[in-house]
Amino acid sequence: MTLDVARLRAETPGCAHVLHLNAAGSSLPSRRTLDATLDHLRLEAEIGGYEAADRERETLDGFYPAVARLIGAEAGEIAFIENATRAWDMAFYSLDFQPEDRILTCVSEYSSNYISYLQVAKKTGAEIVVVPDDRHGQIDLGALERAIDKRTKLVSISHVPTQGGLVQPAEAVGKIVNDAGVLYLLDACQSVGQLPVDVNKVGCDFLSVTGRKYLRGPRGTGFLYAKARTTSHIEPVFLDNHAARWTDDDAYTVVDDAKRFENWERYFAGVIGLKVATDQANELGMEAIWARLRTLADGLRARLAPLRGITVTDLGQVQGAIVTFAVAGADHTALKLALRAQAINVSVSTQLSSRLDLRGRGLRDVLRASVHVYNTEEELDRFVTALDAYTSRRMS
Ligand SMILES: Cc1ncc(COP(=O)(O)O)c(C=O)c1O
């Protein structure tokens, strides 16, 4: 199935205002998502927040099966959490690390995750092992297999890094990790909504996602998937009266399903917005979305590669919707702001997001142009022309 791009653009209010190549930061939501979010905020203001939640209970509850359908999970395996980092944290910090434990990760790992490894290593004595990349710049599967030993408690990687087009071979990693009987945490912040992700094929025990990026949901939304079969014994690091019941003066019982990882208080309008955005991804179909994003991103890489002074920096055998590149001698942030003055949105990924990867490649930072379904080939031409004009002005 191919997507009706003209219709998708007409249904995306932001397309009338900006050439948005920052889906990996925060993408443009559809009118349907925007309206559903605003309608709920309005209802809260008109009849009261608790009363609005009661009235919209069915839609709010519909969040769980919508997300479950998208990733091949059960509704009871999904927790609404306000962003990908906290979703990831709820899984990671709930594991009881001991001094002899080892945490295996990858070179392109996201900074917040790595900071958490460092903190846990500092507090518990657990060891961090970074599995090297193969010649394609993705995790070396042979090295991963060799690195897993009796002490390995967790394999934790980012599916798609913040700083490039790389798509890690998450399913092949899952096979190795599952065969070894080790826990597998997948940061799918940039991948869910971008490409088809089936948790059963990936074989992960936990998966964390944000709403605002490739799912096109509102900011301040996200979710955690926790596989029932392998994680139901894990008690969350934080509990409240939604995640657990106070059953006696000196006793509590943790709820059975993944809601034990949630907060009671949350952004209800955001839950509805993310549900609607997820419904739309399900309706369009992840295969069709992925095909479109790859066509656009490959087309952008092909346009950038021949330009003087520009080096495309994406790694991996499979490359997705995040296109990164370096402009020789340019201040990437100044270039981003110059483009923004022309209503063209891109972003800059720095070593603060992924130190091991960018530093290892001698890159201080990279420009990031990340496409979504509403982008067009004509927009890519316009972007490349604006970029070329900027670099030519600087070089002349
Ligand atoms: C790979 C990856 N993981 C995690 C995050 C953090 O997501 P959030 O800001 O929703 O917590 C990001 C954000 O850019 C990311 O790119």
The ligand as an SDF file (V2000), in Angstrom:
LIG
                    3D

 16 16  0  0  0  0  0  0  0  0999 V2000
   17.7650    6.8870   21.1010 C   0  0  0  0  0  0  0  0  0  0  0  0
   17.0510    7.7630   22.0830 C   0  0  0  0  0  0  0  0  0  0  0  0
   16.7320    7.2890   23.2910 N   0  0  0  0  0  0  0  0  0  0  0  0
   16.1010    8.0270   24.2040 C   0  0  0  0  0  0  0  0  0  0  0  0
   15.7740    9.3430   23.9610 C   0  0  0  0  0  0  0  0  0  0  0  0
   15.0880   10.1360   25.0190 C   0  0  0  0  0  0  0  0  0  0  0  0
   13.7260   10.2870   24.7320 O   0  0  0  0  0  0  0  0  0  0  0  0
   12.8300   11.2370   25.6370 P   0  0  0  0  0  0  0  0  0  0  0  0
   13.3240   12.6360   25.3920 O   0  0  0  0  0  0  0  0  0  0  0  0
   11.4330   11.0200   25.1760 O   0  0  0  0  0  0  0  0  0  0  0  0
   13.0250   10.8450   27.0380 O   0  0  0  0  0  0  0  0  0  0  0  0
   16.0840    9.9000   22.7220 C   0  0  0  0  0  0  0  0  0  0  0  0
   15.7680   11.3070   22.4440 C   0  0  0  0  0  0  0  0  0  0  0  0
   16.2480   11.9270   21.5410 O   0  0  0  0  0  0  0  0  0  0  0  0
   16.7330    9.0920   21.7570 C   0  0  0  0  0  0  0  0  0  0  0  0
   17.0360    9.5650   20.5520 O   0  0  0  0  0  0  0  0  0  0  0  0
  1  2  1  0
  2  3  1  0
  2 15  2  0
  3  4  2  0
  4  5  1  0
  5  6  1  0
  5 12  2  0
  6  7  1  0
  7  8  1  0
  8  9  2  0
  8 10  1  0
  8 11  1  0
 12 13  1  0
 12 15  1  0
 13 14  2  0
 15 16  1  0
M  END
$$$$
